[in-house]
Amino acid sequence: MAEISNHYHVLDVSETASHAEIKRAYRSLAQELHPDRNAGAHDRLEHFREIQEAYEVLSNPSARLEYDRMRFGLGDAGRDMHASVHFGAAFAISKAYTRSHVEAEVRLMFEQALKGGHTSVTLTDGTAVQVPVPQGVRSGVKVRFKEKGPESESGKRSDLYVVFRVAPSPRFRREGNDLHIVEPITVIEALLGTQRAITNAYGRSVKISVSPGTQPGERLRLRGQGVRTATQCGDLYVEVRMIVPRSLTEEQREALAACVRSLGLQ
């Protein structure tokens, strides 16, 4: 069973805590548990790392929102935990974390994170275990897999914490579960309007309509075309960027000038 670390419990705050409350709790714990004050105290050093990770997520509004969505989604009977996709390109490096559990970092391509599925994690004892990749997982999310780690001296398997690191997309920019993309159009298309077919992050063709008179930098919102998780579906925002011809023939220049004059723009 997969379990996402409870960052609220780590910082000892409620799930409705304000940003100021989270910040105060982190500062108090960080001062108490700082490595300079606790050299050699392994449990306190481990706790210090945990509060740093918790604060990094909960202090960022968009990261906190996605964390809450992911945490509650994973608790819903694991609907996204049994996808049939397997990743040969994904890899993981595990390291000792404590006697009771280990932590591994799994690196995924952007497309792999969108689809979810399973990947293999190689543990410190050389064994490989299969772990599910939550659909639409964000970079930095940590998931706990009970008794998936190496066996201890007593023969009991330790817990495995997996941190997912997702490579950025060269085409899409992600904000929460929303995706952003830039679509170039010509000045004439902006003036007269046009229709385009673009490919979304899942490889599907989606039609967009550019209204006549569209201005540079305007955004078109395509609902439900963003990142899909077990419980949410974001939107795709298409930002229009104008392309201006670098050179015109004399005939084209005269025709364009005549058009501009007829429109009263000159």
ABEGO torsion letter per residue (X at the ends): XBBBBBAAAAAGBBAABBAAAAAAAAAAAAAAABAAAABGBAAAAAAAAAAAAAAAAAABAAAAAAAAAAAAAAABGGAAAABABBBAABBBBBBBABAABBBBBBBBBAAAAAAEEBBBBBBAAGBBBBBBBBBGBBBGBBBBBBGABBBBAAGBBBBBBBBBBBBBBAABBBBEABBBBBBBBBAAAAAAEBBBBBBBAAGBBBBBBBBBGBBBGBBBBBBGABBBBAABBBBBBBBBBBBBBABBBAAAAAAAAAAAAAAGAX
